[in-house]
Amino acid sequence: MQFTRQDRRFILFAVAAMPILVGCASTNVWVEAERRIELPVDAAKQMDVHSDNGSIFVWGDDATADEKITMTVRIRAGGRDRVEADTCLNAIEIDTSPVASGHQTVRTIWRKTKRPDWDARVSYEVHMPTRLALHATTENGAINARNVGGECVLETENGRIEVRGGRGRLKGRTANGQIDAETWASDVDLSSENGMIFAALRADGPIDGRIESANGRVQVLFGERTATVVNVGTSNGAIRTRSLNLSDLHSSRNRLSGQLGAGGGRLKVRSANGHVTLRSIGTTQPGRVVSESDR
């Protein structure tokens, strides 16, 4: 059989289009569900929240007289068709079994082996007593913590971290996202690979730790009674200080060190690619401080 030039063009077009048609056939169907969970606090000192894929919002609340932990879990499950999506949804379990003494835990697990064509997003909204410490981790999603009175450890691979609270120790880490923190913690460890960092440090006394962004601006505000020796560096960016009284000051284009207040702590601030700004919080009331990106 002889093919004309027009026939050959049609055949080539049909072959090239086949992957597109095959791809359209695998479009996921999504189903959603919401579950409400209530847990006793008992002797717990720490709340652990873990999601493989989803956002985490936690509020400390002292208004609960019986000290219960309440949460809303929102689940979005997908499969290649409605049957598979429903099967995926039913395979998701919210486990609240304690993993250590003094820890109340909630995490996402699979009742059966997760199939390659399944996808799921599980987000948590948690209300707990203010006094509890918080450890929250997710692979993909934002983490937001408010009015937490204890230690905060917040980690996500892809998402923004926002925290208003935390005492003792605050750790926030994201590979791709911004960090926005206002805290009373005396031990601070904040790092972002690709995102700016805004940190308002209100501790009464010495502060230790580090604040580092590989690709983003860093802005640090200090409270009136905060004390530390600050060491600042940037590879590509300027270092600026505003209304901040630093003694024993040493500075160059890409380096700055100085003592704030009585010292007693050591704080390392770094940005590989971005400006670093240090300034005083002044008389700004808690909860009213905003980052430059929000103005």
C-alpha positions as CSV (number, residue, x, y, z in Angstrom):
1,M,0.0,0.0,0.0
2,Q,1.3,3.4,-0.9
3,F,0.8,6.3,1.4
4,T,0.6,9.9,0.2
5,R,2.4,12.7,2.0
6,Q,-0.9,13.7,3.5
7,D,-1.5,10.2,4.8
8,R,1.9,10.1,6.4
9,R,1.3,13.4,8.2
10,F,-2.0,12.1,9.6
11,I,-0.3,8.9,10.9
12,L,2.5,10.9,12.6
13,F,-0.1,13.2,14.2
14,A,-2.1,10.3,15.5
15,V,1.0,8.6,17.0
16,A,2.0,11.9,18.7
17,A,-1.5,12.4,20.1
18,M,-1.7,8.9,21.7
19,P,0.2,9.8,24.9
20,I,-2.1,12.8,25.4
21,L,-5.2,10.7,25.1
22,V,-3.7,8.1,27.5
23,G,-2.9,10.8,30.0
24,C,-6.4,12.2,29.9
25,A,-7.8,8.7,30.8
26,S,-5.8,8.7,34.1
27,T,-7.3,11.9,35.5
28,N,-8.0,11.5,39.2
29,V,-11.4,11.7,40.9
30,W,-11.4,13.3,44.3
31,V,-13.7,12.7,47.3
32,E,-13.7,14.5,50.6
33,A,-14.5,13.8,54.3
34,E,-14.3,15.5,57.6
35,R,-13.7,13.8,61.0
36,R,-14.0,15.3,64.5
37,I,-11.8,13.9,67.3
38,E,-11.7,14.6,71.0
39,L,-8.9,13.5,73.2
40,P,-8.3,13.8,77.0
41,V,-5.2,15.6,78.0
42,D,-4.6,13.5,81.1
43,A,-0.8,13.7,82.0
44,A,0.2,14.8,78.5
45,K,2.8,17.5,78.3
46,Q,3.2,17.6,74.5
47,M,1.0,17.4,71.4
48,D,2.5,15.7,68.3
49,V,0.8,16.2,65.0
50,H,2.1,14.4,61.8
51,S,0.7,14.6,58.3
52,D,2.4,13.2,55.2
53,N,0.6,15.7,52.9
54,G,-1.6,18.5,54.3
55,S,-1.7,21.7,56.4
56,I,-1.6,21.9,60.2
57,F,-3.2,24.6,62.3
58,V,-2.9,24.6,66.1
59,W,-4.4,27.0,68.6
60,G,-3.6,27.1,72.3
61,D,-6.8,27.7,74.3
62,D,-7.1,28.2,78.0
63,A,-10.8,28.6,77.9
64,T,-11.4,24.8,78.0
65,A,-12.1,24.0,81.7
66,D,-11.8,20.3,81.3
67,E,-8.6,20.5,79.3
68,K,-9.6,18.5,76.3
69,I,-7.9,18.4,72.9
70,T,-10.4,18.8,70.1
71,M,-9.6,18.6,66.4
72,T,-11.1,18.6,62.9
73,V,-9.5,16.5,60.3
74,R,-10.2,17.2,56.7
75,I,-9.4,14.5,54.2
76,R,-9.2,14.7,50.4
77,A,-8.6,11.4,48.7
78,G,-8.1,10.7,45.0
79,G,-8.0,7.7,42.6
80,R,-8.4,7.0,38.9
81,D,-12.2,6.7,39.3
82,R,-14.8,7.1,42.0
83,V,-14.5,3.5,43.3
84,E,-10.7,3.9,43.7
85,A,-11.1,7.3,45.3
86,D,-13.6,5.9,47.9
87,T,-11.3,3.0,48.5
88,C,-8.4,5.4,49.1
89,L,-10.5,7.4,51.5
90,N,-11.5,4.3,53.5
91,A,-7.9,3.2,53.7
92,I,-6.8,6.4,55.6
93,E,-6.8,6.1,59.3
94,I,-6.2,8.8,61.9
95,D,-4.1,7.2,64.6
96,T,-4.2,8.7,68.2
97,S,-2.2,6.0,69.9
98,P,0.5,7.5,72.3
99,V,4.0,6.9,71.0
100,A,5.9,8.1,74.2
101,S,5.1,8.9,77.8
102,G,3.7,12.4,78.2
103,H,2.9,12.7,74.5
104,Q,-0.5,12.9,72.9
105,T,-0.2,12.0,69.3
106,V,-2.3,12.3,66.1
107,R,-1.0,11.1,62.8
108,T,-2.0,9.8,59.4
109,I,-1.5,6.1,58.6
110,W,-2.7,3.7,55.9
111,R,-4.8,0.7,56.9
112,K,-3.6,-1.1,53.7
113,T,-0.7,-0.6,51.4
114,K,-1.0,2.7,49.5
115,R,-1.5,2.1,45.8
116,P,0.6,4.0,43.2
117,D,-2.5,5.8,41.7
118,W,-3.9,7.0,45.1
119,D,-3.3,10.5,46.4
120,A,-4.4,12.0,49.7
121,R,-4.2,15.3,51.5
122,V,-5.0,15.2,55.3
123,S,-5.2,18.6,57.1
124,Y,-5.5,19.1,60.9
125,E,-7.1,21.9,62.9
126,V,-6.2,21.4,66.6
127,H,-7.4,23.2,69.7
128,M,-5.4,22.3,72.8
129,P,-4.5,23.7,76.2
130,T,-1.9,26.5,76.0
131,R,0.5,24.9,78.4
132,L,1.3,22.0,76.1
133,A,4.4,21.8,73.9
134,L,3.9,21.2,70.2
135,H,5.7,19.1,67.6
136,A,4.1,19.4,64.1
137,T,5.5,17.9,60.9
138,T,4.2,17.6,57.3
139,E,5.8,16.9,54.0
140,N,3.6,19.3,51.9
141,G,1.6,22.0,53.6
142,A,1.6,25.1,55.8
143,I,2.0,25.0,59.6
144,N,0.3,27.7,61.7
145,A,0.7,27.7,65.5
146,R,-1.0,30.3,67.8
147,N,-0.8,30.9,71.5
148,V,1.4,27.8,72.3
149,G,2.9,28.3,75.7
150,G,5.6,25.6,75.5
151,E,8.2,24.4,73.2
152,C,7.4,24.5,69.4
153,V,9.1,22.3,66.8
154,L,7.5,22.9,63.4
155,E,8.8,21.3,60.2
156,T,7.6,21.1,56.6
157,E,9.3,20.4,53.3
158,N,7.0,22.6,51.2
159,G,5.0,25.2,52.9
160,R,4.9,28.4,55.0
161,I,5.4,28.4,58.7
162,E,3.7,31.0,60.9
163,V,3.9,31.0,64.7
164,R,2.7,33.4,67.4
165,G,3.9,32.0,70.7
166,G,6.3,29.4,72.0
167,R,8.6,29.6,75.0
168,G,11.8,27.8,75.9
169,R,12.7,26.4,72.5
170,L,11.4,27.3,69.0
171,K,12.5,25.3,65.9
172,G,11.0,26.1,62.5
173,R,12.3,24.5,59.3
174,T,11.0,24.6,55.7
175,A,12.7,23.7,52.4
176,N,10.4,25.9,50.3
177,G,8.4,28.5,52.1
178,Q,8.5,31.7,54.3
179,I,8.8,31.7,58.1
180,D,7.0,34.3,60.1
181,A,7.5,34.1,63.8
182,E,6.7,36.2,66.9
183,T,8.0,34.3,70.0
184,W,9.1,34.5,73.6
185,A,11.4,31.5,73.2
186,S,15.0,31.8,74.5
187,D,16.4,29.1,72.1
188,V,15.5,29.9,68.5
189,D,16.4,27.8,65.4
190,L,14.7,29.0,62.2
191,S,15.8,27.9,58.7
192,S,14.5,28.1,55.1
193,E,16.1,27.0,51.9
194,N,14.0,29.1,49.7
195,G,12.0,31.8,51.5
196,M,12.3,34.9,53.6
197,I,12.4,34.8,57.4
198,F,10.7,37.3,59.7
199,A,11.4,36.8,63.4
200,A,10.2,39.0,66.3
201,L,12.1,37.9,69.4
202,R,10.4,39.0,72.7
203,A,12.3,36.9,75.3
204,D,13.0,38.6,78.6
205,G,16.7,37.9,78.8
206,P,19.3,36.0,76.8
207,I,18.6,34.4,73.4
208,D,20.6,31.7,71.8
209,G,20.3,30.1,68.4
210,R,20.4,30.7,64.6
211,I,18.2,32.2,61.9
212,E,19.3,31.3,58.4
213,S,17.9,31.5,54.8
214,A,19.7,30.2,51.8
215,N,17.6,32.3,49.3
216,G,15.6,35.0,51.0
217,R,15.7,38.2,53.1
218,V,16.0,37.9,56.8
219,Q,14.4,40.5,59.2
220,V,14.9,40.2,63.0
221,L,13.2,42.4,65.6
222,F,14.4,42.4,69.2
223,G,12.3,43.1,72.3
224,E,13.2,45.8,74.9
225,R,14.5,43.2,77.4
226,T,16.2,40.8,75.0
227,A,19.9,40.2,75.4
228,T,22.3,38.5,73.1
229,V,25.6,38.8,71.1
230,V,24.4,38.9,67.5
231,N,26.6,37.7,64.6
232,V,25.3,38.5,61.1
233,G,26.6,37.5,57.7
234,T,25.4,37.6,54.1
235,S,27.0,36.6,50.8
236,N,24.9,38.6,48.4
237,G,23.0,41.4,50.2
238,A,23.2,44.3,52.6
239,I,23.1,44.4,56.4
240,R,20.9,47.1,57.9
241,T,20.3,48.1,61.5
242,R,17.4,50.3,62.6
243,S,16.9,51.9,66.0
244,L,18.9,49.2,67.6
245,N,21.5,50.0,70.3
246,L,24.4,47.5,69.8
247,S,27.6,47.8,71.9
248,D,31.1,46.5,70.9
249,L,30.0,46.9,67.3
250,H,32.1,45.5,64.4
251,S,30.8,45.8,60.8
252,S,31.8,45.5,57.2
253,R,29.9,45.1,54.0
254,N,28.9,41.5,54.6
255,R,29.6,41.0,58.3
256,L,28.3,42.5,61.5
257,S,28.7,41.6,65.2
258,G,27.6,43.4,68.3
259,Q,26.1,43.0,71.8
260,L,22.5,43.7,72.5
261,G,21.7,44.5,76.1
262,A,23.7,42.6,78.7
263,G,24.5,39.8,76.3
264,G,24.5,36.4,77.8
265,G,23.3,34.6,74.6
266,R,24.6,34.1,71.1
267,L,22.5,34.5,68.0
268,K,23.7,33.7,64.4
269,V,21.9,35.3,61.6
270,R,22.7,34.4,57.9
271,S,21.3,34.9,54.4
272,A,23.3,33.6,51.4
273,N,21.2,35.6,48.9
274,G,19.3,38.4,50.5
275,H,19.4,41.5,52.7
276,V,19.5,41.2,56.5
277,T,17.7,43.8,58.7
278,L,17.9,44.1,62.5
279,R,15.7,46.5,64.4
280,S,13.9,47.1,67.7
281,I,10.4,46.1,68.3
282,G,10.0,49.2,70.4
283,T,6.6,49.6,72.1
284,T,4.7,47.5,69.6
285,Q,2.2,45.3,71.4
286,P,2.3,41.5,71.0
287,G,0.3,40.2,68.1
288,R,0.6,43.6,66.2
289,V,4.0,43.0,64.7
290,V,4.0,42.3,61.0
291,S,6.7,41.5,58.4
292,E,7.6,43.8,55.6
293,S,5.9,41.5,53.1
294,D,2.6,42.0,54.9
295,R,2.7,45.8,54.8
